């Protein structure tokens, strides 16, 4: 007799999965290869605690009866319901029983492995050839097909969050982030991160230099890279964390060009950075809130002004050092 940890509702789902040869674990939560789209890696999460399933690839979800209906999509609702009860009464699932068991939290290492498996399993997209509403959305926001190819953006099967980007910290995969293109969904939540992702100890981008540009979001960094900036990292928020500060210092960062948003929070975040680094504020035009509102020309102008401030800061620093050194000589 197969024993599965479960609450009410999961027993029926376990029997349905077993009937279709998809009951692959004795755990209360596990993943299977989704039968409803061309899935390579297991992207459908099964929760036998509440009897639900959800695919992170195609966004199909529901309970045991819904699963049967999806498998038998050619049937109308009544026939699918009859099929569902036939399965529950069949000999094949008669011995399926379930048990409740405390949920064991997935550790971050395993979550990272599953996140990378999911991303790698998605189809590689050539954005120069791609014709889709998602590409149109990104082009409308000012991104180019070449930029999307360079960052290796892909398309998911999730209609709510159809575009996925890999997040790399100094070249190492640290998770993925999906972006919604739906305005109604955007009002509640713009981004969807993989399970187990930790923002506090992640910097998305490259920061192995003495001077590094910091931005808030992933899209901000993508836009700066498109404009030609080299060492740019996203802190995924307006206030840097202790772990992020430590990582920057470990790489020998001395100067931060703060390109955090040109709003109240971004200005607060910039002031906070000054406690730990020498900071130059990126010279946004007064009417611009964030990198997404800039084009190449406005960026070039703002970037040149920022470079001038940096050179001025360096010259002032050298001048202070010279004065200090000459003062020491006189005192001798």
URSUL-V329571 format. One record per run of one state. SS is the DSSP state (helix for helix, strand for strand, loop for the rest). FROM is the first residue (numbers start at 1). TO is the last residue. If there is no record, write none. Layout:
ss,from,to
SS,FROM,TO
SS,FROM,TO
//
This chain:
ss,from,to
loop,1,2
strand,3,5
loop,6,9
helix,10,19
loop,20,28
strand,29,32
loop,33,43
strand,44,47
loop,48,51
strand,52,55
loop,56,60
strand,61,62
loop,63,63
helix,64,71
loop,72,76
helix,77,89
loop,90,90
helix,91,93
loop,94,96
strand,97,99
loop,100,107
helix,108,121
loop,122,132
helix,133,140
loop,141,144
helix,145,150
loop,151,153
strand,154,155
loop,156,162
strand,163,169
loop,170,171
strand,172,179
loop,180,182
helix,183,188
loop,189,190
strand,191,193
loop,194,203
strand,204,205
loop,206,210
strand,211,215
loop,216,217
helix,218,227
loop,228,231
strand,232,234
loop,235,241
helix,242,250
loop,251,254
strand,255,258
loop,259,263
helix,264,273
loop,274,277
strand,278,281
loop,282,290
helix,291,293
loop,294,295
helix,296,331
loop,332,332
//
